Amino acid sequence: MDEQKKVEVPQEQKVDTACAHDVVTIQHIRKGKVIATRHSDKITTVGLAELAKLFIATGTAFTALALGTGTAAAAASDTALGTEITAGGLARAAASLSSSAATATLEHTWTATTAYAVTEEGEFNAMSGGVIAARQVFAALNVVNTDEIRVTHKNAFAEG
């Protein structure tokens, strides 16, 4: 297990800071029309640790998105979805990836082949298992066959 060490910074030394912010939009689409939208922004502690590893090329990039039916509140200490969906057209998927300025975007649209009450979503660095960077829990999106769920993660970095 990695040990975390406290870094002492002399008081007279100015320290630049940065912050990460994850804005998530989840859309429920039926017959081509958006019928519900959810927004959230919970980043996990393990996600931040993996992000730090990416700076020194020892981490694994976040490239996958997953949906679930868990209802426990999202917390920084989450390490997985509560109940990940693995069938019905809504299984974990590789995201479309893009970046501009200081924002990395992950997006995917699923098409349901069976009914689910989708209540959670997560951003991962593997197609199974892996580290969860962010987890969102929201009011149920009751999808039926042929409904779509579109998830967009905008991971923004700024001076903080």
C-alpha positions as CSV (number, residue, x, y, z in Angstrom):
1,M,0.0,0.0,0.0
2,D,1.3,3.4,-0.9
3,E,2.3,5.6,2.1
4,Q,1.3,9.2,2.0
5,K,3.9,11.6,3.3
6,K,3.3,15.1,4.4
7,V,5.4,17.7,2.6
8,E,6.6,20.6,4.7
9,V,6.7,23.9,2.7
10,P,8.6,26.8,4.2
11,Q,6.1,29.6,5.2
12,E,8.0,32.2,3.2
13,Q,7.7,30.2,0.0
14,K,4.7,31.0,-2.2
15,V,2.8,27.8,-3.2
16,D,0.8,27.7,-6.4
17,T,-2.3,25.6,-6.1
18,A,-4.6,23.8,-8.6
19,C,-7.9,22.3,-8.4
20,A,-9.8,19.6,-10.2
21,H,-13.6,19.8,-10.8
22,D,-15.7,17.1,-12.5
23,V,-19.0,18.3,-14.0
24,V,-21.3,15.5,-15.0
25,T,-24.4,15.7,-17.2
26,I,-26.6,12.6,-17.5
27,Q,-29.4,12.7,-20.1
28,H,-32.3,10.3,-20.5
29,I,-33.4,10.3,-24.1
30,R,-36.6,8.7,-25.4
31,K,-37.5,8.7,-29.1
32,G,-34.8,11.3,-29.8
33,K,-36.0,13.8,-27.1
34,V,-34.3,14.5,-23.8
35,I,-36.9,13.7,-21.2
36,A,-34.7,14.1,-18.0
37,T,-31.4,15.5,-17.1
38,R,-29.2,15.1,-14.0
39,H,-26.1,17.0,-12.9
40,S,-23.5,16.1,-10.3
41,D,-19.8,16.4,-9.4
42,K,-18.5,14.0,-6.8
43,I,-14.8,13.1,-7.2
44,T,-13.4,10.2,-5.2
45,T,-10.3,10.1,-3.1
46,V,-8.9,7.1,-5.0
47,G,-9.6,9.0,-8.2
48,L,-7.5,11.9,-7.0
49,A,-4.7,9.6,-6.0
50,E,-4.7,8.0,-9.5
51,L,-4.8,11.4,-11.1
52,A,-1.6,12.3,-9.1
53,K,0.1,9.1,-10.5
54,L,-0.7,10.3,-14.0
55,F,1.6,13.3,-13.5
56,I,4.5,10.9,-13.1
57,A,3.4,8.4,-15.7
58,T,2.6,5.6,-13.2
59,G,-1.2,5.9,-13.3
60,T,-3.8,4.6,-15.7
61,A,-6.0,7.1,-17.7
62,F,-9.7,7.2,-17.1
63,T,-11.4,6.0,-20.2
64,A,-14.5,4.1,-19.2
65,L,-18.0,5.0,-18.0
66,A,-20.5,2.8,-16.1
67,L,-24.1,2.9,-15.0
68,G,-25.7,1.3,-11.9
69,T,-28.8,0.9,-9.7
70,G,-27.2,1.6,-6.3
71,T,-28.8,4.3,-4.1
72,A,-26.3,4.8,-1.3
73,A,-25.2,8.5,-1.3
74,A,-22.0,9.2,-3.3
75,A,-18.9,9.8,-1.1
76,A,-15.3,10.7,-1.6
77,S,-14.4,7.3,-0.2
78,D,-16.3,5.3,-2.8
79,T,-14.2,2.7,-4.6
80,A,-17.0,1.2,-6.9
81,L,-20.6,1.7,-7.9
82,G,-23.1,0.4,-5.5
83,T,-24.7,-2.0,-8.0
84,E,-23.2,-1.8,-11.5
85,I,-25.4,-2.7,-14.5
86,T,-23.7,-5.4,-16.6
87,A,-26.4,-6.3,-19.2
88,G,-29.4,-4.9,-21.0
89,G,-27.3,-2.6,-23.3
90,L,-26.1,-0.6,-20.3
91,A,-22.9,-2.3,-19.4
92,R,-19.6,-0.4,-18.8
93,A,-18.4,1.1,-22.0
94,A,-15.3,2.8,-23.5
95,A,-15.9,6.6,-23.5
96,S,-15.3,9.0,-26.4
97,L,-12.4,11.1,-25.2
98,S,-11.5,14.7,-26.1
99,S,-9.7,17.6,-24.5
100,S,-9.4,21.4,-24.9
101,A,-7.6,24.0,-22.9
102,A,-7.6,22.6,-19.3
103,T,-10.7,20.3,-19.7
104,A,-10.7,16.5,-20.5
105,T,-14.1,15.2,-21.6
106,L,-15.4,11.6,-21.5
107,E,-18.8,10.8,-23.1
108,H,-20.8,7.8,-24.0
109,T,-24.4,7.1,-25.1
110,W,-26.0,3.7,-24.2
111,T,-29.1,2.2,-25.8
112,A,-31.2,0.1,-23.3
113,T,-32.4,-3.3,-24.4
114,T,-34.3,-3.9,-21.2
115,A,-35.9,-1.8,-18.4
116,Y,-33.8,-0.4,-15.5
117,A,-34.1,2.3,-12.9
118,V,-30.7,3.9,-13.4
119,T,-29.6,5.7,-10.3
120,E,-25.8,6.0,-10.4
121,E,-22.9,6.5,-12.7
122,G,-19.1,6.3,-12.5
123,E,-15.9,7.2,-14.4
124,F,-13.3,4.4,-14.4
125,N,-9.7,3.7,-15.6
126,A,-10.5,0.1,-16.7
127,M,-13.2,-1.8,-18.6
128,S,-13.7,-4.0,-15.5
129,G,-12.6,-3.3,-11.9
130,G,-10.2,-0.5,-11.9
131,V,-10.2,2.8,-10.0
132,I,-13.3,4.9,-9.9
133,A,-12.5,8.6,-10.4
134,A,-16.0,9.9,-9.8
135,R,-19.4,8.5,-8.7
136,Q,-22.8,10.2,-9.0
137,V,-26.1,9.1,-7.4
138,F,-29.3,10.7,-8.6
139,A,-33.1,10.3,-8.8
140,A,-34.0,7.3,-10.9
141,L,-34.1,7.5,-14.6
142,N,-36.6,4.8,-15.5
143,V,-35.4,3.6,-18.9
144,V,-37.2,1.1,-21.1
145,N,-36.2,-0.7,-24.3
146,T,-34.6,1.6,-26.9
147,D,-34.2,4.5,-24.4
148,E,-30.8,6.1,-24.4
149,I,-28.6,7.4,-21.5
150,R,-26.0,9.9,-22.5
151,V,-23.3,10.7,-19.9
152,T,-20.8,13.6,-20.3
153,H,-17.9,14.1,-17.8
154,K,-16.1,17.4,-18.1
155,N,-13.0,17.2,-15.9
156,A,-11.7,20.8,-15.6
157,F,-8.4,21.8,-14.0
158,A,-7.7,25.4,-12.9
159,E,-5.6,27.5,-10.5
160,G,-7.2,27.2,-7.2
